[in-house]
Amino acid sequence: MSQSQLPHPKVGKNDTIKTYLTDLNGELVPWVVLPEYTVKGVRIFASEEDRKAYYRLRYNVYKVIPYARIAGDKYRQLQRDLAVTTDKKQQKELIKTCETQVKDLFNTQVKNLTITQGEILIKLIDRETGTTSYELAKQLKGGFHAFMFQSVARIFGHNLKETYDPEQERDIEAILRQAGYYSNRF
């Protein structure tokens, strides 16, 4: 469209609301901007057990979302702080301080998570940070500690090397999107 053809607001004598108009076959049609609306379908479950399993998964995801979000925020802040300093002693102190803060925040709550909630938390931490929990432990605590954490996790049925794949975890991804939780990665 050329500059002269662009619609301009038309205001009548008693009008208080300015609106853009388009001449459509001799009739003036107002432009109305509506808020974005997402159309959602109703989920139909094959059985009552599937419905209960889905709602149990939703409960577990909602329970661990705050921990994953805070862990991601702490990790990004730590990475920014570590990028600023080159002194190894100061870097170790920053890591220790961050570890202490995380332990103070989560120690009792994370210990009370179920095995399923722990698995979901491991996946969500990978989703949030882009790094597996094993790699985080290896970066921050060293290879030996990461190996020990992985060994203990395996005893309880977890795998710290587990990655998050949104295609494979469609239900978790749908629950996160319904909750309005979006990360920078997906």
Sequence and secondary structure as in RCSB ss.txt:
>XXXX:A:sequence
MSQSQLPHPKVGKNDTIKTYLTDLNGELVPWVVLPEYTVKGVRIFASEEDRKAYYRLRYNVYKVIPYARIAGDKY
RQLQRDLAVTTDKKQQKELIKTCETQVKDLFNTQVKNLTITQGEILIKLIDRETGTTSYELAKQLKGGFHAFMFQ
SVARIFGHNLKETYDPEQERDIEAILRQAGYYSNRF
>XXXX:A:secstr
  GGGS  EE  SS  S EEEEEETTEEEE               SSHHHHHHHHHHHHHHHHHHHHHHHHHHHH
HHHHHHHHH   HHHHHHHHHHHHHHHHHHHHHHHHT  HHHHHHHHHHHHHHHSS HHHHHHHHH HHHHHHHH
HHHHHTT  TT    TTTTHHHHHHHHHTT   S  
